[in-house]
């Protein structure tokens, strides 16, 4: 009996070492059929973009929710909620899940993601999915863990958190895997992420909480002080993007705006001198972005500095749409500045390109684990 069992085991080992063509095909088909859904999330302070493999971009709207104050019921999400900024009563509460690139409300963040997938009736795609979340480079380990917990709770099997700047560089068409330095500046709504990337990863980076929303607040303060008029953040944002350039130009007219006269309390239509807007931004907030870039360049390895001298600065994010920002930075750093073709989608485009890399690694790990488990039996 003992000899018979030994022979049987020997035969089984031989079959493992010499798989037939059908065995190989079946194994490959199993791996392909088990390939999970890839989900990429650019969870920004101002906007959230979600991409799902085989579905494309399913959501690209402001990161904000409107709740019924008493019941906690979600009333509006994204664009509809954003239109209510500054216009709500006490029965509606507006919540921004992220503040300055940091998750300030975990429950609202989960509500947002669940809403997106429920809306498009693809909530089941979370199960066993591979999720890539693009986060500011300065995000703490605690904040990363919070993001993972939310995503695993929704059903994800694998969660990867990658720096926004790295994904933005990929989205800009840069081959980040080459041993050549590239400087990416991603000006979002809540943070500006700056990074030098080479050989497939970030060499040095920084993330500052000065970005589009802070620009809006500075304009709001200036209008209150200079014109004695209160304006909302939506109006402030419109004024920002109405500015022709960060440099004085001859063909400029006053920027029309609506607000509330502080003295009378009455609605007011008035005009803003573009030079006042420029001064408000160039006196404090934009110099802080410049200072952060300068500090990063000071700690960049010399060989990579030589690369950046040739390739210049790559601008991404919504702040790159601020007219004249590229010319302004060129005048400061004496480097070429290039704005990516679609600044708002730069991070998610990079995440899409990174999909193959992540899935390839996951499948390798799963195949390795399955093989080890099979050999132990």
Secondary structure, 3 states (H helix, E strand, C coil): CHHHHHHHHHHHHHHHHCCCHHHHHHHHHHHHHCCCCEEEEEECCCEEEEEECCCEEEEEEECCEEEECCCCCEEEECHHHHCCCCCCCCCEEEECCEECCEECCHHHHHHHHHHHHHHCCCHHHHCCCEEEEEECCCCCHHHHHHHHHHHHHCCCCEEEEEEHHHHHHHHCCCCCCCCCCEEEEEECCCCEEEEEEECCEEEEEEEECCCHHHHHHHHHHHHHHHHCEECCHHHHHHHHHHCCCCCCCCCCCCEEEEEEECCCCCEEEEEECHHHHHHHHHHHHHHHHHHHHHHHHHCCCHHHHHHHHHHCEEEECHHHHCCCHHHHHHHHHCCCEEECCCHHHHHHHHHHHHHHHHHHHHHHHHHHHHHHHHHHC
